[in-house]
Amino acid sequence: MICHLKTLLIILLAANAIYLTSRLWFDEFSGSSAKSAVLMLLSRAQSEADTGQNYFVKPARIVTSFSGNRHYIMYNNIDTSMQKRDCDEAIALVLDAGEYISTMIVPLDELLSLPCYAFNYSVAMPSSAFVLSYPQRRNILTSRVRSFNWVIVRPYDSSGVAVIFLDTDGRAHLYRVNNAYHSMRILRNIQESAGDRQRLVYAYERGLFIPQAEGFSYPKLVMENQYMDDGGLYLEPVRRMVDVFFGGTGSKWESSTEQSRTYSDENTVVKYFRAPPETSNGVDVLEYTNYRVDSRQVLTALSADYNSAIRFITRDSTIENEFYLAEVQDAESKRVFYFNYAVNDLPLSLSYENKLQTGLTYPIEIEVEYGAVTRYRKLVYRFESDKEQTVEVSYEDLLNILFPEDVEPEGLPIENVELKYQINVSSDMVLYWFFELDGVFSQSTQGAGGY
C-alpha cells in the first residue's frame, strides 16, 4: 500500500511540474501582496530571534535539484542567495498557515528526483530550535518532527508549495500551503538556474553525491598568513588580534619565543604558535583558553551552546572566509563545535600531516561548557582563489587512481565521494578526491587533475 502511495505521489508531482511549466509561459503573476505578507512574517520572526539563532538554522549546504538526476551544491553565499530566500519564504508560509499532509518512508533520491531546493544540515536539527527563526501560530512541526537533516522545498500543485522534513529515522513529513505565486516562482527560478555553466553538476547515486566533473576547471587556492613575513611575526597586528579576547583592555601579560606569543590574565590565555615549532612547513595556530567556569554548572541546550560559539567566533574579525558547521561532539558537560571553510562551493580539508601537527580536525574548533566558551582553536590563514592557475578535474580521474588496470569491481564499493581543497602550507592548494572504499576513509595520492 505504501509503495502504491509513493508511486502515486511521484506521478502527481511530476504531472504538476509539467503543468506549472506551461503556466509560466502564459500567466503573469505580480504576487506583490503575497510576497509582502511573507516578508512581513520573516521580518517578525527574525526580529524576535537573535543573530546566533539565525546562524543555527543556516544549512551547511543547499542542493538545487533538476530532472534527470542533476544537482548543484552551494556552500558559499548562502545567506544572500535566491535559493535560501525562496526556501525561507516557503517555510515561513508553511509554519504560519500550512497544513500537515502525510508521513511516509521515502528515500532521498526520490525526494530529489523532481525540481526542488534542499537544505542539508551536518547535524540533526532540533525542530524546537528551528521554528524559533520562523513565524508559527501552531506547533504544526514540533508536534510531529523531533529533528531532521533535510528540508526539501518544491511546488506541490498549481496553487501550493510543499515543504518536506526528512527526519533522522528516514521518515519524510510532508506539509503544504496554498500560494500560487511562490509555487510558480520556485519552479521558474530552478529552471532558469539549470543552464549555469559555472557550477559543478552532481549525480545522486547509492546515497551519495558524485561530482560529474568531466572537463570542469577550478582555480587553485593560495593560503596567506597576514601576521608573518620572512623575518617572523608582525608583533603589533598579533597584539591587536588578541585584544578582542580580553575585552580590548591592556591588562594582560605577554611572553614570547621565536615562533610563538602568549598573552594571559587571571582567567584567560591566548597563544599564537607554530606546530611543529621551528619548521618552515609548520602550521600557525591561534588558541584561546578560558579557565573561568560558571559555578552554577547548568547544562544548556544545543542551540544555546551554538549561539555562544557563533557569537564568540563573530568577534574574531580576522576570519575572512565563509565557514559552516561541520560536526558537533558531546562530551559530558561540554560540546565541541567543528567548523569548516568553503571556497568556490567546495569544502576544505586538513591534510593528515596537518592534523597530526596541530591536533585540529577542522580549521576552527570551539568548546562550550555550561553555555560559556572555554576553548577556541583555529588556523591563522585566509584562503584566496588564484584565477590564473586552474585545475581540470574529472570523476574518471578517481576511477583511474583506484583501478589503474581499467577493471572496475562489480558494484564499485565507493562511499562518501567528495572533491575538497586540501590545505597545504608549503604550496598552492589543489583539489583532491576524498572517499570511503570498503569502509576505509582515504584520499587520492595526487591532486585531482594530476597535480
C-alpha positions in Angstrom: 0.0 0.0 0.0 2.8 2.4 0.9 4.6 1.6 -2.4 1.4 2.5 -4.3 1.0 5.7 -2.4 4.6 6.7 -3.1 4.2 5.9 -6.8 1.0 8.0 -6.9 2.7 10.9 -5.2 5.6 10.9 -7.6 3.3 10.8 -10.6 1.1 13.6 -9.3 4.2 15.8 -8.5 5.7 15.1 -12.0 2.4 16.0 -13.7 2.2 19.1 -11.6 5.7 20.2 -12.6 4.8 19.9 -16.3 1.6 21.9 -15.6 3.4 24.6 -13.8 6.0 24.9 -16.6 3.3 25.5 -19.1 1.7 28.2 -16.8 5.0 30.0 -16.6 4.8 30.8 -20.3 1.2 32.1 -20.3 0.4 33.6 -16.9 1.5 36.9 -15.3 1.9 36.8 -11.6 2.6 40.1 -9.9 2.4 38.4 -6.5 3.2 41.7 -4.7 0.7 41.2 -1.9 1.7 37.6 -1.3 5.4 38.5 -1.3 4.9 41.4 1.1 2.9 39.2 3.5 5.7 36.6 3.6 8.4 39.2 4.1 6.5 40.7 7.0 6.3 37.2 8.5 10.0 36.6 8.2 10.8 40.1 9.5 8.7 39.5 12.5 10.3 36.1 13.3 13.9 37.3 12.7 13.5 40.4 14.8 12.5 38.1 17.7 15.4 35.7 17.1 19.0 36.8 17.9 21.8 36.6 15.4 23.1 33.3 16.8 19.7 31.7 16.4 19.6 32.6 12.7 23.1 31.2 12.2 22.0 28.0 13.9 19.3 27.3 11.3 21.5 28.1 8.4 22.2 24.9 6.4 25.7 23.7 5.8 24.8 23.5 2.1 21.9 24.0 -0.3 21.2 21.5 -3.0 19.3 22.5 -6.2 17.8 19.5 -8.0 16.7 19.3 -11.6 15.1 16.5 -13.6 17.4 13.8 -14.9 19.4 13.3 -11.7 21.3 16.6 -12.0 22.1 18.7 -8.9 24.0 21.8 -7.9 25.5 22.1 -4.4 26.0 25.5 -2.8 28.3 26.1 0.2 29.1 29.8 -0.4 27.0 33.0 -0.4 24.0 31.1 1.1 22.7 34.0 3.2 22.2 36.2 0.1 21.2 33.5 -2.3 17.9 33.3 -4.2 17.7 29.6 -3.1 17.7 30.4 0.6 15.3 33.3 0.1 12.8 31.0 -1.7 13.1 28.3 0.9 12.8 30.7 3.9 9.6 32.2 2.5 8.1 28.8 1.7 9.0 27.5 5.2 7.6 30.7 6.8 4.3 30.2 4.9 4.0 26.5 5.9 4.7 27.1 9.6 2.4 30.1 9.8 -0.6 28.9 7.7 0.2 25.5 6.2 -1.3 22.0 6.8 0.2 18.6 7.5 -0.4 16.1 4.7 1.3 12.8 5.5 4.4 10.9 6.7 6.0 8.1 4.7 9.3 6.3 4.3 10.7 7.9 1.1 14.4 7.6 0.0 16.2 10.8 -0.5 16.8 10.1 -4.2 13.1 10.0 -4.8 12.6 13.3 -2.9 15.3 14.9 -5.1 14.0 13.4 -8.3 11.9 16.4 -9.2 12.8 20.1 -9.4 13.4 21.3 -5.8 15.6 23.0 -3.3 17.0 21.2 -0.3 18.6 22.4 3.0 21.1 19.9 4.3 22.4 20.1 7.9 25.6 18.4 9.1 23.9 17.7 12.5 20.4 16.7 13.4 18.4 20.0 13.6 16.0 20.1 16.5 12.6 21.3 15.3 12.1 23.2 18.6 15.1 25.3 17.8 14.4 25.6 14.0 11.0 27.1 14.5 12.4 30.0 16.6 13.7 31.6 13.4 10.4 31.4 11.6 6.8 32.5 12.4 4.4 29.9 13.6 0.9 30.1 15.0 0.6 26.4 15.9 3.0 23.7 16.8 2.5 22.2 13.3 6.1 21.0 13.1 7.3 20.3 16.6 4.2 18.1 17.4 5.3 15.6 14.7 9.0 16.0 14.0 11.7 16.0 16.7 14.7 16.5 14.5 15.8 16.4 10.8 18.8 16.6 8.5 17.0 17.7 5.3 14.3 20.2 4.3 13.0 19.9 0.7 11.0 22.7 -0.8 9.2 22.4 -4.1 6.0 23.1 -6.0 3.2 20.8 -4.8 0.3 21.6 -7.2 -0.8 24.5 -9.3 -1.6 26.6 -6.2 0.7 25.3 -3.5 4.2 24.8 -2.1 5.4 21.6 -0.4 7.9 21.5 2.4 9.2 18.1 3.3 11.2 17.5 6.5 13.3 14.3 6.3 13.9 13.2 9.9 16.9 11.3 11.3 14.9 8.0 11.0 14.3 8.4 7.3 10.7 9.5 7.6 9.5 12.2 5.2 6.9 14.6 6.7 5.0 16.4 4.0 3.5 19.8 4.6 1.7 22.1 2.2 0.4 25.6 1.9 -1.7 27.4 -0.7 0.3 30.0 -2.5 0.4 30.1 -6.3 2.9 32.9 -6.5 5.6 31.1 -4.6 4.9 27.8 -6.3 5.4 29.3 -9.7 8.4 31.4 -8.7 10.3 28.5 -7.2 9.9 26.4 -10.3 10.9 29.3 -12.6 14.0 30.1 -10.5 15.1 26.4 -10.6 14.6 26.1 -14.3 16.4 29.4 -15.0 19.4 28.2 -13.0 19.7 24.9 -14.8 21.9 26.3 -17.5 24.5 27.8 -15.2 27.8 26.5 -16.7 29.8 27.9 -13.8 28.6 25.2 -11.4 29.7 21.7 -11.0 27.0 19.1 -11.7 26.4 16.2 -9.3 24.5 12.9 -9.7 22.9 11.3 -6.6 23.7 7.6 -6.6 23.8 5.0 -3.8 23.2 7.6 -1.2 26.0 10.0 -2.2 26.5 12.9 -4.5 29.1 12.1 -7.2 30.7 15.0 -9.0 30.2 14.8 -12.7 33.3 16.8 -13.3 34.3 15.9 -16.9 36.4 18.8 -18.2 35.4 21.1 -15.3 38.0 23.6 -14.2 38.6 25.0 -10.7 41.2 27.6 -9.6 43.9 26.7 -7.2 43.8 28.3 -3.8 46.5 30.4 -2.1 47.0 30.4 1.7 48.0 33.7 3.3 49.1 34.5 6.8 48.9 38.2 7.2 50.9 38.1 10.5 54.0 36.5 9.1 56.9 37.6 6.9 60.4 36.3 6.3 61.6 37.8 9.5 58.9 36.2 11.7 55.8 37.5 13.3 54.4 41.0 12.9 54.0 41.7 16.7 51.7 44.7 16.6 49.0 43.1 14.4 49.1 40.0 16.6 48.6 42.1 19.7 45.6 43.8 18.1 44.2 40.5 17.0 44.3 39.0 20.5 43.0 42.2 22.2 39.4 41.2 21.4 39.7 38.1 23.6 40.5 40.4 26.6 37.7 42.9 26.1 40.1 45.3 24.5 41.9 46.1 27.8 45.6 46.4 28.1 45.8 44.5 31.4 47.4 41.3 30.2 50.8 39.6 30.4 52.9 38.8 27.4 55.7 36.2 26.8 57.3 35.0 23.6 59.7 32.7 21.9 60.9 32.8 18.3 57.8 31.0 16.9 55.1 31.8 19.5 53.5 34.5 21.5 51.5 34.0 24.7 49.1 36.6 26.2 47.3 36.0 29.5 45.4 37.4 32.5 43.9 35.9 35.6 41.4 33.8 33.7 42.4 33.7 30.0 45.4 32.5 28.0 45.7 33.3 24.2 48.6 31.6 22.4 49.8 32.1 18.8 52.2 29.3 17.8 53.6 27.2 15.0 53.1 23.5 15.0 55.6 21.9 15.0 57.8 24.8 16.2 60.9 25.9 14.3 59.9 24.3 11.0 59.4 26.0 7.7 56.4 23.9 6.8 54.7 24.2 10.2 51.1 25.3 10.6 50.3 28.5 12.5 47.5 28.2 15.1 45.7 30.6 17.5 44.5 29.0 20.7 42.2 30.7 23.3 41.6 29.1 26.7 39.2 30.4 29.4 39.7 28.9 32.9 36.7 30.6 34.5 33.7 28.1 34.6 30.2 29.1 35.6 29.9 28.0 39.2 26.2 27.2 38.7 27.1 24.5 36.2 23.7 24.4 34.5 23.6 22.3 31.3 22.4 24.2 28.3 20.6 23.2 25.1 22.4 22.6 21.8 21.1 25.8 20.2 22.1 27.9 23.2 25.7 26.5 23.1 25.8 27.0 19.4 24.7 30.6 19.9 27.5 31.1 22.4 30.0 29.6 19.9 28.9 31.7 17.0 28.8 34.9 18.9 32.4 34.3 20.0 33.6 33.5 16.5 32.0 36.6 15.0 34.1 38.7 17.5 37.1 37.4 15.6 37.4 39.9 12.8 40.4 38.1 11.3 38.2 35.3 9.9 37.5 36.4 6.3 36.4 33.1 4.6 32.9 31.7 4.9 32.5 28.8 7.3 29.8 26.3 8.2 29.1 23.9 11.0 30.6 20.5 10.0 30.3 18.4 13.2 29.3 18.5 16.9 30.5 16.2 19.6 29.1 16.0 23.1 31.5 15.3 26.0 29.9 15.3 29.4 29.3 18.9 30.4 30.7 20.4 27.2 30.1 20.4 23.5 32.7 20.8 20.8 31.7 22.6 17.6 33.8 22.0 14.4 33.6 24.5 11.6 35.0 24.1 8.1 35.7 26.7 5.5 34.3 26.6 2.0 35.7 28.3 -1.1 34.3 28.1 -4.7 31.4 26.0 -3.3 33.8 23.3 -2.2 34.9 22.4 1.4 38.4 22.5 2.6 40.3 19.6 4.3 43.3 19.5 6.6 45.9 17.0 5.5 46.7 14.0 7.7 50.1 15.6 8.4 48.5 18.9 9.4 46.0 17.1 11.7 48.9 15.4 13.5 50.9 18.6 13.7 48.1 20.8 15.2 45.7 18.3 16.9 42.9 20.0 14.9 40.3 18.1 12.9 38.8 21.2 11.2 40.2 24.7 10.6 38.0 26.1 13.5 37.2 24.2 16.7 35.4 25.7 19.7 34.4 24.2 23.1 31.4 25.4 25.1 30.9 24.3 28.7 27.7 25.3 30.6 27.0 27.9 28.0 30.4 29.6 28.0 33.3 29.3 25.6 36.2 27.6 27.3 38.5 26.8 24.3 38.8 28.2 20.8 41.4 27.0 18.2 41.8 28.0 14.6 44.3 28.1 11.7 45.6 31.6 11.2 45.2 31.8 7.5 42.9 33.2 4.8 42.3 31.5 1.5 42.0 33.1 -1.9 41.5 31.8 -5.4 44.3 32.1 -7.9 42.3 32.7 -11.1 45.3 32.4 -13.2 46.0 28.8 -12.2 43.2 26.3 -12.8 42.9 22.5 -12.4 40.7 20.4 -14.7 39.0 17.6 -12.8 37.1 14.5 -13.8 35.4 11.6 -11.9 37.3 9.4 -14.3 40.5 10.5 -12.7 39.3 9.0 -9.4 38.4 5.7 -11.1 41.8 5.6 -12.8 43.5 6.1 -9.5 41.5 3.4 -7.7 41.6 0.9 -10.6 44.7 1.6 -12.7 44.2 -1.7 -14.7 40.9 -0.3 -16.0 39.0 -3.0 -14.3 36.1 -1.9 -12.1 34.8 -4.3 -9.5 31.1 -5.0 -9.8 29.1 -2.7 -7.6 32.0 -0.2 -7.1 32.1 -0.1 -3.3 32.9 3.6 -3.0 31.1 5.8 -0.5 31.2 9.5 0.6 32.9 10.7 -2.6 33.9 14.4 -2.3 36.0 16.9 -4.0 37.9 19.1 -1.5 40.7 21.6 -1.4 43.5 20.2 0.7 45.1 22.7 3.0 48.8 22.9 2.2 51.2 25.4 3.8 54.1 24.8 1.6 52.5 25.1 -1.9 49.3 26.1 -3.7 46.2 24.2 -2.6 44.6 22.0 -5.2 41.6 19.6 -5.3 41.8 16.1 -4.0 39.3 13.2 -4.2 38.2 12.1 -0.7 36.3 8.8 -0.5 35.4 5.8 1.6 36.2 2.5 0.0 35.1 -0.8 1.7 34.6 1.1 4.9 38.1 2.7 4.9 38.4 6.5 4.5 41.1 7.6 2.1 42.1 10.2 -0.5 43.7 10.3 -3.9 47.5 10.3 -3.6 47.7 13.1 -6.1 45.6 16.2 -6.7 42.6 16.0 -9.0 43.7 16.7 -12.5 47.1 15.1 -11.9 48.6 17.8 -9.6 
